[in-house]
Each structure stands twice: as structure tokens, then as C-alpha cells.
């Protein structure tokens, strides 16, 4: 086992660009719900609608972009999407400074950012597959995962503190600037990128190619269904947690950020441990076990007590959830890239992202309405009970062709 294996300078530039945008994104964690709640005085249904409409409409806008990405070099697409996200986000502090910020603008910006997120993710997955040898994909995805959890640990408390000390749009500015810096990092990668072979024109049937591949694949089909339901339940309750903690339990913005930040240290540990677990136990057992364990934690969030005990309680529950997710995610991402043909990576990743974001948007809207009848705790509890059934959607055995034996290096 080789420790600290280098994946080359071009990967380091890609990793650096990812890191700066990840830190910016997590500095802005919860910024739109907090703006809606504390500045625009929106209620639970409106906050859930804000979290639902943006991803839903953004996913719809992104549907034709997957086949379009497959016909273009990926790095310019990634740079373009970073610039689009910068422009959309910087409009929020501009409007706030002019006294013109509205709920409608937050909705519009969330749509643009959601569509750009899907497009960037699809292009970056295809770019990574061409940049890194197959035997290094798990290491590369592990490094992205560990970076994401590091950013998650540091970003929210800093963003919450910035919200309290410097004003409600400070973290949005930081998020916008991070995308600008990411675009500069991507430009610095250099090197050639072959122009993809393309058909003469985009055909209507090309829009469904990604879904046809996913639904026909015996391994990816159940994993997609699992991701849609599990991610939808977890993310669909996020606005309700914000309302519960910030309004009903009286947590301050910095406490809210801290509650979700400290447990992310477990995510850093889990993602670094993943290659060793796969080397020892095999990819499929690790995938299924981590996928089952991560389903056990959401229900506990319906019972958050007030005060300092509540803060500690959330940290413990989130620690368990995050450790299991940080093992599951890089294994899934690597397996998915291994199964995708080179000429349809972007469109299939786009189909995956559209499907999961649409599920998140739908369940967020449903749970926002449900909370109006059952209360926030009741709605979170129902989501937690349903999450316990999501392991049934995981593939019970690895039905895909066996991969060649690899010596898996550790992340570093």
C-alpha cells in the first residue's frame, strides 16, 4: 500500500479549485434559509418552498445539458458554470445593499445555481475520468470527499459568525468569490483536452440516454433509487431543522452552524479510511454496510432538546450520519464512474444529478406542507421512519462484472 500517492500537477489544480469552491459553498451553508427566516421573515412553508423550487426548476433546465456537455470539452464548461454561479450569487448582496432583496430573487438565484451545479458536476466527473487512471479513481474521490468534509467542518461556524458580526450577506459574498477563484484554478490546469466525437446535431432521443443507461444497469439502477429516496428525505428535512433550531428552540446562527460543523471531522476520518476498508473487505460489502448504517440517524433529529444539551445531541447524531455517508459516497462515486462509457459520462451523471435533485425538491416541498399539519418535529420523525427502509433499495449483491484486482493506495 503506497501512502500519499501523487496524482500529478493537473489533478492538484483540479483539487485546489474544488477545495476553494467547497469552502465557499460551506461558508454560505444555510445562508438563503437564514436570509428568508431572519431578514424576509418567511415561515416554514415558504422556507421549504425556497429549498424545493430552486433545485426542481434547475433540474428541469439542466435536462438537455448532459448530452450537450458530452459534445464539448469539459474544462471550458466547468469554468463557464463557475462564472455563472458567481454572477448569480453576487446579485444577492447587491440587491440587499440597495434595499431591494426579495423572496422572488432568492428563488431565481437558487434556480440558476442549481442548474449550474448539475452542469458543473456532470462535466467535472467526465473530466476526472479522463484525467486520472482507473486504479486511482477511488483515491481521487476520497480526496474530494475529505476536502468536502473539512470545508463542512470549518465553513458553517465561520459563515454563522460572519452572518452575526458582518451582516446577513457576508457568507453569500464569500461563496460567490469562491466560484471566481475556482474558475481561475481550472484555467491553470493547462494541458490539452481532445475534442469529443459528436453527432451532427443533438437529437431529442439523446436527452433520455443517461436514464436509459442507468435504468438498464443492474448495479446502478438500485443505487440511483436509493440515492433519490435517502437524499430526498435527509435534505428535504433540512429547512425544517433550520426552523426548529433557529425559531422554535432559539439557537443562534453560529450555534446552528457549529452543530453541523463539528461532526464533519468524522467525515474527514471516514473518507480517509475508505480505501483501506475497500482493500480489506471489498467494495460491495463496504457500500452496502455504510448505506445501511447511514439510514439509522435521521429519526433521532426529531427529538432535539433545547439548550446546550440539544447542541451536543445534534452533534452526536450528525457525527454518526456523516461518518457513514463519508464512507459510502466515494465508493459509490468511484463505482459509478467505472461503469460509465467514456462517450456518455456527462449525460449519465447529469441524469443522476437531475433525478436526485428532483427527488430532493419534491420531498422538500411535500415535507414543508406536511410540517403545516404535523409540526416540524412530526414531519422530521416521519422522514426518519421512512429512511430506515432505504437499505432495502441497495443491491444485495454485486451483479456487475468483477473489476481487476488493484492495490489501493491510501488517501493523503
C-alpha positions, 0 to 999 in steps of 0.5 A: 500500500503506497501512502500519499500517492501523487496524482500529478500537477493537473489533478492538484489544480483540479483539487485546489479549485474544488477545495476553494469552491467547497469552502465557499459553498460551506461558508454560505451553508444555510445562508438563503434559509437564514436570509428568508427566516431572519431578514424576509421573515418567511415561515416554514412553508415558504422556507421549504418552498425556497429549498424545493423550487430552486433545485426542481426548476434547475433540474428541469433546465439542466435536462438537455445539458448532459448530452450537450456537455458530452459534445464539448470539452469539459474544462471550458464548461466547468469554468463557464458554470463557475462564472455563472454561479458567481454572477448569480450569487453576487446579485444577492448582496447587491440587491440587499445593499440597495434595499431591494432583496426579495423572496422572488430573487432568492428563488431565481438565484437558487434556480440558476445555481442549481442548474449550474451545479448539475452542469458543473458536476456532470462535466467535472466527473467526465473530466476526472475520468479522463484525467486520472487512471482507473486504479486511482479513481477511488483515491481521487474521490476520497480526496474530494470527499475529505476536502468536502468534509473539512470545508463542512467542518470549518465553513458553517461556524465561520459563515454563522459568525460572519452572518452575526458580526458582518451582516446577513450577506457576508457568507453569500459574498464569500461563496460567490468569490469562491466560484471566481477563484475556482474558475481561475484554478481550472484555467491553470490546469493547462494541458490539452483536452481532445475534442469529443466525437459528436453527432451532427446535431443533438437529437431529442432521443439523446436527452433520455440516454443517461436514464436509459443507461442507468435504468438498464444497469443492474448495479446502478439502477438500485443505487440511483433509487436509493440515492433519490429516496435517502437524499430526498428525505435527509435534505428535504428535512433540512429547512425544517431543522433550520426552523426548529433550531433557529425559531422554535428552540432559539439557537443562534446562527453560529450555534446552528452552524457549529452543530453541523460543523463539528461532526464533519471531522468524522467525515474527514476520518471516514473518507480517509479510511475508505480505501483501506476498508475497500482493500480489506473487505471489498467494495460491495460489502463496504457500500452496502454496510455504510448505506445501511448504517447511514439510514439509522440517524435521521429519526433521532433529529426529531427529538432535539432538546433545547439548550446546550444539551440539544447542541451536543445531541445534534452533534452526536447524531450528525457525527454518526450520519456523516461518518457513514455517508463519508464512507459510502459516497466515494465508493459509490462515486468511484463505482459509478464512474467505472461503469460509465462509457467514456462517450456518455459520462456527462449525460449519465451523471447529469441524469443522476444529478437531475433525478436526485435533485428532483427527488430532493425538491419534491420531498422538500416541498411535500415535507414543508406542507406536511410540517403545516399539519404535523409540526416540524418535529412530526414531519422530521420523525416521519422522514426518519421512519421512512429512511430506515427502509432505504437499505432495502433499495441497495443491491444485495449483491454485486451483479456487475462484472468483477473489476481487476484486482488493484492495490489501493493506495491510501488517501493523503 
